[in-house]
């Protein structure tokens, strides 16, 4: 049976209503429409994780020609997701409201390179290059970087992340690529 025109119009309206409220590690609170929130049901962690790594590698490649570096840092904004109906008008989760389990919203929040602990880049990669954003399973994100040579500085499990956000803590989450142990004798550090 075909959907009536009014049903299609009502569906289009609903797609652009707020469907989620997201609480980020940076302290920012944001919303997503129902149409974007649907992407959460289409998570392919391997693709999302590859996009994050592609951004880190892209920024490293972009900076390496212009800046000395022995360490590359990618900041992440990770957000705890609640249904909009579970959050009050003051952006506080209602009593007994539970966030979406183990899925977080992610954005990069900057790329910086360092040499001997001093930041060397004077431009932001994301201002001149497209970076990615989306949804990812938190525990898979942590596991991907565990033992990879890239340090993940955030809470080590979704439960720890959830408790920190619910407690109102503001904290950094970074991917840190310390290349010093790997660049001895290779000429990688400028």
MIKOLKE-754529 format. One record per residue: x, y, z of N, C-alpha, C in turn; residue in three letters; residue number from 1. Coordinates in pm, 1 decimal. Each point is the difference from the previous one (the first is absolute). Layout:
<nodes>
[node [X, Y, Z], [X, Y, Z], [X, Y, Z], ALA, NUM]
...
</nodes>
This chain:
<nodes>
[node [83.1, -116.9, 0.0], [-83.1, 116.9, 0.0], [88.6, 124.6, 0.0], UNK, 1]
[node [-30.3, 90.9, -85.1], [78.9, 122.8, -11.4], [-32.8, 95.2, 112.7], UNK, 2]
[node [102.1, 70.4, 42.3], [-15.3, 100.5, 104.5], [-70.3, 123.0, -59.2], UNK, 3]
[node [-97.1, 54.7, 72.5], [-70.2, 117.8, -50.2], [92.0, 121.2, 3.7], UNK, 4]
[node [-36.5, 101.9, -74.3], [80.0, 121.6, -5.5], [10.3, 64.3, 138.6], UNK, 5]
[node [-109.4, 4.6, 73.6], [5.3, 60.9, 133.3], [89.4, -82.1, 93.1], UNK, 6]
[node [0.2, -131.8, -14.0], [89.9, -83.5, 80.5], [145.4, 29.8, -33.6], UNK, 7]
[node [28.7, 20.5, -126.7], [136.0, 33.4, -40.8], [42.0, 135.8, 55.9], UNK, 8]
[node [-92.2, 95.8, -2.4], [28.8, 133.0, 53.8], [24.6, -9.3, 150.5], UNK, 9]
[node [-84.0, -73.8, 70.7], [15.3, -15.4, 145.2], [131.0, -71.7, 32.9], UNK, 10]
[node [36.3, -97.4, -80.0], [125.7, -71.3, 20.4], [119.5, 93.1, -20.1], UNK, 11]
[node [-7.3, 84.8, -103.2], [107.5, 96.3, -25.3], [12.4, 97.5, 116.4], UNK, 12]
[node [-111.2, 43.0, 54.6], [2.3, 91.1, 115.2], [66.7, -68.1, 119.0], UNK, 13]
[node [-37.8, -123.5, 27.1], [55.3, -73.3, 113.8], [150.2, -21.5, -15.7], UNK, 14]
[node [45.1, -22.8, -122.5], [143.6, -20.9, -24.8], [85.1, 116.9, 46.8], UNK, 15]
[node [-54.3, 120.4, -4.2], [80.5, 117.0, 35.2], [-34.1, 58.9, 136.3], UNK, 16]
[node [-69.4, -78.2, 81.5], [-19.7, 36.1, 139.8], [116.6, -55.3, 80.1], UNK, 17]
[node [27.4, 60.0, 115.4], [109.3, -45.9, 85.4], [-33.2, -139.2, 52.5], UNK, 18]
[node [92.2, -91.2, -19.9], [-19.1, -138.3, 43.5], [95.3, -41.9, 110.7], UNK, 19]
[node [113.8, 70.4, 10.1], [101.8, -36.1, 98.8], [57.4, 125.0, 64.9], UNK, 20]
[node [39.8, -15.5, 125.4], [78.6, 101.6, 69.1], [130.7, -68.5, 36.4], UNK, 21]
[node [110.7, 67.7, -29.2], [131.2, -62.1, 14.3], [85.7, 83.2, 94.7], UNK, 22]
[node [61.4, -68.7, 96.3], [83.8, 62.2, 101.8], [145.2, -40.5, -28.1], UNK, 23]
[node [82.4, 98.4, -36.1], [137.3, -26.6, -41.8], [99.7, 13.7, 114.5], UNK, 24]
[node [112.1, -67.2, -15.2], [109.4, 7.1, 97.8], [54.2, 142.5, 14.5], UNK, 25]
[node [-21.0, 84.5, -98.8], [46.8, 139.2, 4.5], [-93.2, 88.9, 81.1], UNK, 26]
[node [-113.0, -55.0, 43.2], [-98.8, 77.6, 73.9], [-111.4, 54.1, -88.5], UNK, 27]
[node [17.1, -10.6, -129.4], [-100.5, 48.5, -94.6], [-120.7, -93.2, 1.1], UNK, 28]
[node [-118.4, 58.3, -14.1], [-123.5, -76.7, -15.3], [-57.8, 39.1, -134.9], UNK, 29]
[node [-37.8, -99.2, -78.5], [-47.6, 26.0, -135.6], [-118.8, -90.7, -29.2], UNK, 30]
[node [-64.9, 23.5, -111.7], [-113.1, -82.7, -41.1], [23.6, -52.7, -140.6], UNK, 31]
[node [-71.1, -105.0, -32.7], [-0.3, -56.1, -135.0], [-144.7, -20.9, -42.0], UNK, 32]
[node [-25.3, 17.8, -127.3], [-133.8, -26.5, -52.9], [-21.5, -150.5, -13.3], UNK, 33]
[node [-126.0, -38.0, -10.2], [-32.3, -141.4, -19.8], [64.1, -54.3, -127.2], UNK, 34]
[node [8.1, 82.8, -105.5], [57.8, -49.6, -125.9], [146.6, -35.9, 16.9], UNK, 35]
[node [76.1, 82.3, 72.9], [140.5, -33.6, 20.9], [13.6, -114.1, 98.9], UNK, 36]
[node [-84.5, -2.2, 101.8], [5.8, -105.0, 102.2], [-20.8, -139.1, -60.3], UNK, 37]
[node [-70.1, -6.8, -112.0], [-20.5, -129.6, -67.1], [132.7, -63.3, -40.3], UNK, 38]
[node [103.2, 83.1, -20.5], [131.0, -51.8, -39.0], [60.2, -87.8, 109.1], UNK, 39]
[node [-47.0, 20.7, 122.3], [48.9, -81.0, 111.2], [-35.5, -147.4, -22.2], UNK, 40]
[node [-107.8, -25.3, -71.1], [-41.6, -137.7, -27.3], [80.0, -63.6, -113.0], UNK, 41]
[node [84.5, 79.8, -64.1], [77.3, -48.1, -114.8], [149.5, 1.8, 28.6], UNK, 42]
[node [37.3, -15.7, 125.8], [141.9, 7.7, 36.3], [75.2, -120.8, -55.7], UNK, 43]
[node [106.0, 30.2, -69.1], [95.8, -101.2, -41.8], [130.3, 40.3, 65.7], UNK, 44]
[node [27.8, -58.1, 117.5], [114.4, 43.7, 78.4], [129.1, -0.8, -79.6], UNK, 45]
[node [19.9, -99.9, -83.3], [125.4, -5.4, -74.2], [14.2, 122.8, -89.2], UNK, 46]
[node [-108.8, 47.4, -58.3], [4.2, 119.4, -85.1], [22.2, 123.8, 85.7], UNK, 47]
[node [-73.6, 12.3, 110.4], [14.3, 117.1, 87.2], [141.5, 8.0, 56.7], UNK, 48]
[node [51.9, -110.9, 45.9], [134.4, -1.9, 56.5], [104.4, 30.7, -106.8], UNK, 49]
[node [-20.6, -49.0, -120.1], [90.0, 31.3, -111.1], [-3.8, 149.3, -32.2], UNK, 50]
[node [-117.5, 61.7, 7.6], [-12.0, 144.1, -26.0], [77.0, 80.8, 105.2], UNK, 51]
[node [-8.2, -41.3, 124.9], [74.1, 67.4, 105.9], [149.8, -11.6, -26.2], UNK, 52]
[node [46.8, -120.1, -33.1], [142.5, -19.6, -29.2], [41.5, 76.7, -125.4], UNK, 53]
[node [-87.9, 4.3, -98.4], [30.7, 74.2, -122.8], [18.9, 148.4, 31.0], UNK, 54]
[node [-84.3, 54.2, 89.3], [14.7, 140.5, 39.8], [132.9, 22.5, 72.1], UNK, 55]
[node [34.4, -89.9, 92.3], [127.1, 12.7, 72.7], [118.0, -6.9, -96.6], UNK, 56]
[node [-2.7, -95.7, -90.5], [108.9, -13.8, -97.5], [2.2, 116.5, -98.3], UNK, 57]
[node [-116.9, 47.4, -41.5], [-6.9, 113.1, -91.9], [57.9, 126.4, 60.9], UNK, 58]
[node [-33.5, 25.6, 126.2], [55.6, 117.7, 67.9], [150.8, -14.5, 16.5], UNK, 59]
[node [44.4, -119.4, 33.6], [144.1, -24.1, 15.6], [72.2, 25.7, -132.2], UNK, 60]
[node [-54.2, -52.2, -107.9], [61.6, 20.4, -131.5], [-0.6, 147.5, -37.8], UNK, 61]
[node [-110.0, 68.4, 25.7], [-10.7, 142.0, -33.1], [100.5, 84.2, 77.9], UNK, 62]
[node [16.5, -30.2, 126.5], [90.5, 76.9, 84.9], [146.6, -35.5, -22.6], UNK, 63]
[node [27.2, -123.9, -38.0], [139.2, -46.2, -2.7], [88.5, 77.7, -97.3], UNK, 64]
[node [-56.9, 54.0, -105.0], [80.2, 77.3, -93.8], [35.8, 138.6, 50.9], UNK, 65]
[node [-75.5, 49.1, 98.3], [18.6, 137.6, 46.1], [49.1, 14.7, 143.4], UNK, 66]
[node [-19.3, -102.9, 80.1], [28.6, 13.7, 142.6], [82.9, -117.7, 51.6], UNK, 67]
[node [95.5, 30.8, 84.5], [73.6, -105.9, 67.6], [-94.1, -67.3, 98.1], UNK, 68]
[node [13.3, -131.4, 10.4], [-86.5, -71.4, 94.0], [60.1, -131.2, 43.0], UNK, 69]
[node [-27.5, -33.9, 126.0], [27.4, -134.3, 49.0], [-125.5, -60.4, 62.3], UNK, 70]
[node [-104.7, 82.7, 12.0], [-127.2, -45.9, 56.5], [-114.5, 68.9, -73.0], UNK, 71]
[node [-103.7, -76.8, -29.6], [-121.7, 53.1, -63.3], [-116.2, -29.2, 92.9], UNK, 72]
[node [-86.2, 99.1, 21.2], [-115.0, -15.6, 89.2], [-127.3, 38.9, -73.9], UNK, 73]
[node [-98.5, -89.5, 5.3], [-133.3, 26.6, -54.7], [-95.9, 4.2, 117.5], UNK, 74]
[node [-65.8, 113.6, 18.7], [-100.1, 10.9, 105.2], [-133.6, -52.9, -48.3], UNK, 75]
[node [-74.6, -61.0, 90.5], [-133.2, -51.4, -33.4], [-104.0, 57.7, 95.5], UNK, 76]
[node [-112.7, 40.9, -54.1], [-119.1, 27.6, 78.7], [-85.8, -124.8, -11.0], UNK, 77]
[node [-24.3, -63.3, 112.7], [-84.0, -119.5, 3.7], [-123.2, 31.9, 83.3], UNK, 78]
[node [-115.8, -38.3, -49.7], [-123.1, 37.7, 66.6], [-86.1, -116.4, 43.7], UNK, 79]
[node [-49.5, 11.0, 122.6], [-96.1, -93.8, 56.5], [-137.6, 38.9, -53.6], UNK, 80]
[node [-72.9, -95.5, -54.2], [-122.7, 26.5, -74.8], [-123.4, -39.3, 81.3], UNK, 81]
[node [-93.7, 93.9, 9.9], [-131.5, -26.1, 60.1], [-108.3, 29.5, -102.4], UNK, 82]
[node [-110.7, -71.8, 7.5], [-117.8, 36.8, -78.7], [-44.8, 136.6, 49.1], UNK, 83]
[node [-45.7, 84.9, -90.9], [-44.2, 134.4, 37.0], [-111.8, -5.4, 104.2], UNK, 84]
[node [-85.2, -99.7, -8.6], [-110.7, -12.3, 96.0], [48.7, -34.8, 140.4], UNK, 85]
[node [126.2, -42.3, 14.2], [56.1, -34.4, 130.8], [77.1, 114.9, 64.3], UNK, 86]
[node [-6.2, 118.9, -62.0], [74.2, 116.3, 49.6], [-99.9, 113.7, 22.8], UNK, 87]
[node [13.6, 68.7, 114.1], [-93.9, 108.3, 30.1], [37.9, 129.2, -71.9], UNK, 88]
[node [-80.8, 104.4, 20.4], [20.8, 128.0, -69.0], [129.0, 71.3, 42.2], UNK, 89]
[node [61.2, -43.1, 111.1], [127.0, 57.0, 45.8], [120.2, -84.5, -41.9], UNK, 90]
[node [-20.9, -88.7, -96.2], [105.1, -90.4, -48.6], [56.3, -88.1, 110.1], UNK, 91]
[node [-86.9, -50.9, 83.6], [37.7, -94.7, 104.8], [-75.8, -129.2, -26.8], UNK, 92]
[node [71.7, -113.5, 1.9], [-72.3, -126.9, -17.2], [-103.1, -17.4, 111.5], UNK, 93]
[node [-116.0, -48.3, -38.2], [-106.4, -24.0, 97.0], [39.6, -115.8, 91.3], UNK, 94]
[node [-62.9, -5.1, 116.4], [29.3, -106.3, 96.2], [-21.5, -136.0, -66.2], UNK, 95]
[node [94.1, -88.7, 20.0], [-0.4, -137.3, -53.0], [19.5, -8.7, -151.5], UNK, 96]
[node [25.3, 112.5, -66.6], [27.7, -4.7, -144.3], [135.6, -66.5, -22.2], UNK, 97]
[node [8.0, -80.8, -101.8], [124.2, -68.4, -33.3], [46.9, 41.6, -139.1], UNK, 98]
[node [129.8, 22.5, -16.9], [51.4, 34.1, -133.0], [3.3, -123.2, -89.5], UNK, 99]
[node [19.7, 25.2, -127.1], [20.5, -109.2, -94.8], [124.4, -75.6, 45.2], UNK, 100]
[node [-10.1, -131.1, 7.4], [108.9, -81.2, 55.3], [112.8, -19.0, -100.3], UNK, 101]
[node [119.0, 37.9, 43.4], [126.8, -26.2, -68.0], [17.9, 69.9, -135.5], UNK, 102]
[node [-91.8, 85.3, -40.1], [18.7, 75.0, -124.3], [18.9, 146.0, 36.7], UNK, 103]
[node [100.5, 63.6, -60.0], [25.2, 142.1, 23.1], [3.1, 73.6, -133.4], UNK, 104]
[node [-29.2, 127.5, 6.6], [12.2, 90.2, -114.3], [143.7, 50.0, 2.6], UNK, 105]
[node [64.8, 10.5, -114.5], [137.5, 49.4, -0.7], [22.1, 108.9, -104.1], UNK, 106]
[node [89.6, 90.0, 35.3], [54.8, 103.5, -86.9], [148.1, 10.3, 33.3], UNK, 107]
[node [81.1, 42.5, -95.6], [135.1, 38.2, 38.9], [-9.5, 142.3, 53.8], UNK, 108]
[node [87.1, 35.1, 93.5], [-0.2, 138.1, 48.5], [138.6, 62.4, -9.0], UNK, 109]
[node [75.9, -43.8, -97.6], [128.3, 63.3, -25.6], [114.5, -98.3, -13.6], UNK, 110]
[node [99.2, 43.3, -75.1], [120.8, -78.3, -24.6], [118.9, 89.7, 32.0], UNK, 111]
[node [93.3, -51.4, 75.8], [120.5, 76.2, 31.5], [120.7, -91.6, -4.2], UNK, 112]
[node [111.3, 55.9, -48.4], [124.4, -74.9, 1.7], [97.9, 69.2, 93.9], UNK, 113]
[node [87.8, -81.0, 57.1], [93.1, 46.9, 101.9], [139.5, -51.5, -31.2], UNK, 114]
[node [96.4, 79.4, 42.2], [139.8, -41.0, -5.2], [58.4, 30.9, 137.0], UNK, 115]
[node [50.8, -101.6, 65.4], [55.4, 14.9, 134.9], [-97.0, 69.9, 94.2], UNK, 116]
[node [-127.9, -33.3, -11.3], [-102.0, 53.4, 89.6], [-54.6, 136.6, -36.8], UNK, 117]
[node [51.6, 62.3, -103.4], [-46.1, 132.4, -43.4], [-84.0, -13.7, -126.9], UNK, 118]
[node [-119.2, 63.5, -0.1], [-84.5, -2.9, -118.8], [69.9, 72.8, -113.5], UNK, 119]
[node [0.4, -60.2, -118.2], [69.6, 59.7, -113.6], [-93.6, 46.8, -111.2], UNK, 120]
[node [-121.0, -52.3, -7.3], [-89.7, 42.6, -107.9], [-63.9, 134.7, 32.3], UNK, 121]
[node [-17.5, 81.7, -105.0], [-64.8, 129.8, 17.2], [-129.6, 9.1, -80.8], UNK, 122]
[node [-47.2, -112.6, -47.9], [-127.8, -6.2, -71.1], [-72.3, -126.9, 40.9], UNK, 123]
[node [-131.4, 2.1, -14.5], [-80.2, -116.8, 33.1], [-36.5, -76.2, -126.9], UNK, 124]
[node [26.8, -126.9, 1.9], [-28.1, -87.8, -113.3], [-147.5, 3.8, -38.7], UNK, 125]
[node [-88.8, -6.0, 98.4], [-143.2, -5.8, -26.3], [-57.8, 124.8, -64.7], UNK, 126]
[node [71.6, 112.5, 5.1], [-50.3, 122.7, -63.0], [18.3, -3.1, -151.1], UNK, 127]
[node [92.0, -82.6, -48.0], [29.3, -3.7, -142.7], [-24.1, -137.6, -62.2], UNK, 128]
[node [-36.2, -96.4, 81.5], [-21.4, -135.7, -47.6], [-129.1, -54.8, 60.0], UNK, 129]
[node [-63.7, -87.0, -72.9], [-122.2, -63.1, 49.9], [38.1, -106.2, 101.9], UNK, 130]
[node [-63.3, 5.4, 116.3], [18.2, -105.2, 99.5], [-134.0, -69.4, 19.3], UNK, 131]
[node [3.0, -111.1, 67.7], [-119.4, -83.1, 11.7], [-62.8, 11.4, 137.1], UNK, 132]
[node [-126.9, -35.3, 6.0], [-75.7, -3.5, 123.7], [-103.1, -110.3, -13.1], UNK, 133]
[node [-51.2, -46.6, 111.1], [-101.7, -103.9, -7.3], [-25.2, -62.4, 134.9], UNK, 134]
[node [-31.0, -126.2, -3.9], [-26.6, -79.8, 119.2], [95.8, -118.4, 1.3], UNK, 135]
[node [38.8, -41.4, 119.2], [87.5, -115.9, 12.6], [-27.3, -68.2, 133.5], UNK, 136]
[node [20.0, -130.4, 5.6], [-9.0, -73.6, 126.2], [122.5, 35.9, 84.3], UNK, 137]
[node [-23.3, 52.3, 118.9], [108.4, 50.7, 83.3], [103.9, -107.4, 29.7], UNK, 138]
[node [-44.2, -115.8, 47.1], [95.4, -103.6, 39.7], [82.6, -49.7, -118.8], UNK, 139]
[node [-56.8, 0.1, -119.9], [76.9, -38.6, -118.7], [102.8, 107.0, -35.5], UNK, 140]
[node [-35.5, 125.8, 22.9], [94.9, 109.4, -21.6], [120.1, -17.3, 91.4], UNK, 141]
[node [-24.9, -23.9, 128.5], [109.2, -18.7, 96.3], [84.0, -121.2, -38.1], UNK, 142]
[node [-66.0, -110.6, -32.0], [71.3, -124.4, -32.7], [88.1, 15.5, -124.7], UNK, 143]
[node [-48.1, 75.4, -96.7], [76.7, 20.3, -123.1], [136.6, 60.9, 28.3], UNK, 144]
[node [4.8, 92.7, 95.3], [125.5, 69.2, 26.3], [82.6, -66.1, 109.2], UNK, 145]
[node [-56.6, -93.6, 71.7], [73.1, -71.6, 104.2], [109.6, -84.3, -63.9], UNK, 146]
[node [124.4, 27.2, 34.3], [112.0, -75.5, -54.2], [35.5, 33.5, -143.2], UNK, 147]
[node [-54.8, 109.5, -54.0], [24.4, 34.5, -140.5], [119.3, 92.6, -19.9], UNK, 148]
[node [54.4, 51.4, 109.9], [103.5, 101.6, -11.0], [-57.6, 140.2, 5.7], UNK, 149]
[node [-132.3, 10.6, -5.5], [-70.0, 127.9, 13.5], [-68.6, -3.6, 136.6], UNK, 150]
[node [26.5, 100.4, 83.4], [-60.3, 4.0, 133.3], [-137.8, 64.5, -7.1], UNK, 151]
[node [-98.5, -64.9, 61.0], [-134.7, 54.5, 16.6], [-7.3, 51.4, 142.6], UNK, 152]
[node [-17.7, 132.6, 18.4], [10.8, 58.6, 133.9], [-130.9, 8.3, 77.7], UNK, 153]
[node [-110.9, -39.1, -58.4], [-128.7, 10.7, 68.3], [-26.7, -116.4, 92.9], UNK, 154]
[node [-118.3, 1.0, 62.5], [-39.9, -112.5, 84.2], [10.9, -131.0, -78.2], UNK, 155]
[node [37.8, -106.3, 68.9], [32.3, -126.0, -67.0], [-118.8, -91.6, -26.0], UNK, 156]
[node [-119.8, 41.7, 40.3], [-119.9, -77.7, -31.3], [-118.6, 94.2, -13.4], UNK, 157]
[node [-103.7, -48.2, -65.3], [-121.1, 80.9, -14.3], [-58.2, 34.3, 136.2], UNK, 158]
[node [0.9, -95.0, 92.5], [-55.7, 25.7, 133.4], [75.2, 111.8, 70.8], UNK, 159]
[node [133.4, 2.5, -10.4], [79.5, 107.9, 60.4], [-32.4, 133.5, -68.3], UNK, 160]
[node [-12.0, -2.1, -132.2], [-33.8, 120.6, -75.5], [-137.0, 51.5, 43.0], UNK, 161]
[node [-97.9, -88.7, 5.3], [-136.2, 37.3, 38.7], [-2.0, 63.7, 139.0], UNK, 162]
[node [68.0, -61.7, 96.1], [2.1, 53.5, 136.7], [65.0, 137.7, 4.6], UNK, 163]
[node [107.3, 20.5, -75.0], [67.8, 129.8, -1.5], [-91.0, 108.4, -57.8], UNK, 164]
[node [-67.3, -30.2, -109.9], [-90.6, 97.3, -62.2], [-117.9, 27.5, 92.9], UNK, 165]
[node [-58.0, -104.7, 57.3], [-114.1, 19.1, 89.5], [37.3, 78.2, 125.7], UNK, 166]
[node [126.0, -5.7, 39.0], [47.3, 76.0, 116.3], [32.7, 144.7, -37.5], UNK, 167]
[node [-13.4, 34.1, -127.8], [26.1, 136.4, -44.6], [146.5, 32.4, -19.7], UNK, 168]
[node [84.3, -102.2, -6.6], [142.6, 23.2, -19.0], [28.3, 46.5, -143.0], UNK, 169]
[node [95.6, 89.8, -12.8], [49.1, 45.0, -130.0], [142.3, -52.9, -12.0], UNK, 170]
[node [30.3, -67.5, -109.8], [131.5, -61.7, -15.5], [34.4, -13.4, -146.9], UNK, 171]
[node [128.6, -9.7, -25.6], [49.0, -19.2, -136.1], [1.9, -147.9, -34.9], UNK, 172]
[node [-24.8, -28.0, -125.8], [21.8, -133.1, -56.0], [86.6, 22.2, -122.7], UNK, 173]
[node [116.8, -59.9, 0.7], [94.2, 17.2, -110.2], [49.9, -134.3, -50.6], UNK, 174]
[node [38.1, 0.2, -126.4], [79.5, -108.2, -57.3], [139.8, 57.4, -13.4], UNK, 175]
[node [96.4, -61.0, 65.5], [135.8, 52.6, 4.5], [93.7, -98.5, -70.1], UNK, 176]
[node [60.3, 48.0, -106.8], [98.2, -80.1, -73.8], [139.0, 52.5, 34.7], UNK, 177]
[node [65.3, -65.3, 94.7], [136.9, 36.0, 38.3], [92.5, -81.2, -89.3], UNK, 178]
[node [61.7, 68.0, -95.1], [81.4, -68.4, -100.5], [145.1, -16.8, 41.1], UNK, 179]
[node [39.7, 57.5, 113.3], [140.9, -5.6, 41.6], [53.3, -141.6, 12.2], UNK, 180]
[node [-73.6, -93.1, 64.8], [56.7, -135.2, 10.6], [14.9, -71.4, -134.5], UNK, 181]
[node [-73.3, 44.8, -101.7], [-1.1, -67.6, -129.1], [86.5, 66.9, -104.5], UNK, 182]
[node [49.7, 121.5, 30.0], [70.0, 75.5, -104.0], [151.0, 1.3, 14.9], UNK, 183]
[node [52.0, -67.5, 97.5], [146.2, -3.3, 19.7], [65.0, -60.0, -124.2], UNK, 184]
[node [82.7, 79.7, -63.8], [75.0, -48.8, -114.6], [-79.7, -6.1, -129.2], UNK, 185]
[node [-125.5, 41.3, -0.2], [-78.5, -8.1, -122.9], [-11.8, 131.8, -71.0], UNK, 186]
[node [39.4, 107.4, 68.7], [-11.7, 131.4, -62.3], [-141.5, 55.2, 1.8], UNK, 187]
[node [-90.3, -61.0, 77.7], [-138.4, 45.9, 1.0], [-14.8, 134.0, 68.8], UNK, 188]
[node [73.8, 26.4, 105.6], [-11.0, 129.6, 68.4], [82.5, 102.0, -74.4], UNK, 189]
[node [-57.4, 117.3, -19.3], [75.3, 107.6, -65.7], [72.0, 79.5, 103.3], UNK, 190]
</nodes>
